[in-house]
Amino acid sequence: MSIVHRLREPRAGLRGSPQYDAGGGVLIERMRRRHLKSVLAIENQVYPKPWTPGTFQSELEQMRDGYRHYVVATVDSRVVGYAGLLYSGDDAHVTNIAVDPARQGHHLGTRLLLHQVRYAADQGFTNLTLEVRVSNRAAQELYRRFGLAPAGIRKNYYEGVEDAIVMWCHDIHTPEYAERLRLLEERLER
């Protein structure tokens, strides 16, 4: 049984402000209800069994209580991606990360994940975990760059027909891991 973790002190903004400049013309901000139409449009394009509006609304309510952290990435005020975290014990669990298919290949997934991992480490979480489709090689490669490694399989996790690889990264709060993130960010700026 996992113990749900609540943020010790929920923050008013992202990394000190309502919007975080992720570079490359990308702003990252807390997901709000006003973003849901755009988020759902992306969700319906990238996932075979998308989350419902009610699921996202429930997640946003839990975010207000400090149990989740959802963000959107915008370019020119248009939502182009989003990502979510939930907390359990010392672990930050990536619930979802998605980029508008028209904007894929522009490192938005990297920028979103970079922000979320830094946020989790700033909040004192020590481990990062997620599930990824066995067929999604591009996502697996992204996660490996962040130090996530396969740790197991969840049989038929996706719609009862596709397995998920469970990936973990430990010690995300260390200076060594912060250096990994710095190098990932540096590569984005080239």
Steps between C-alpha positions, in 0.01 A plus 500: 500500500638841410483803721374807319727797546376855520731785412647649813434857386314535171654779296318802365681484167734291292863538596418837656254644243162424339675415173835334451700575185613157379697644208431474129195726531331252736329614819395249764222579746267321736216325326166666566142421398527757221766279339289184497348544153849521346637224723213269404555574130860381536401209725250375241764510225781319682335238719286210373298512824510866606420635843158657538432862596390369841832323553692819430270704724553251782877522453483881512305482827768275648761746377335773709535268799871449429485136382560563130688740275377564145645748254443612144756614247397794284647659190349836402228445765394169336511178704740264322560241772440402861637279775390373838648362820349328801677440828532184704743481791836624368401430140383732225300305243462640148131450426511632146701706259370591157588735217278619216590274205553809281769616746678170563870493421559845650620376842178598678484164679855555624414851622187378679676208665796718596265738675306225678811317621652822633174586672486156664862526618438854630208362702725238663401189306785256448370260233326528167288229337266451206349244266554504125362287218740230384440624144585865577873496430528879463359558849722228647806671354391835645458341843840329480663840441350600836656196667185290517568130462263207442411326825210277403201433278129556563322245283214632287517837679377696198143420401562138596702440183843658542758462773660792680863528597535636852797736517673648805766754580629534855678787674354783291580737787880462477751745350601230250146478369471879490808495275327248268206740473731794434664311215161408351398864512831611351443269201158660444660842473736398216 
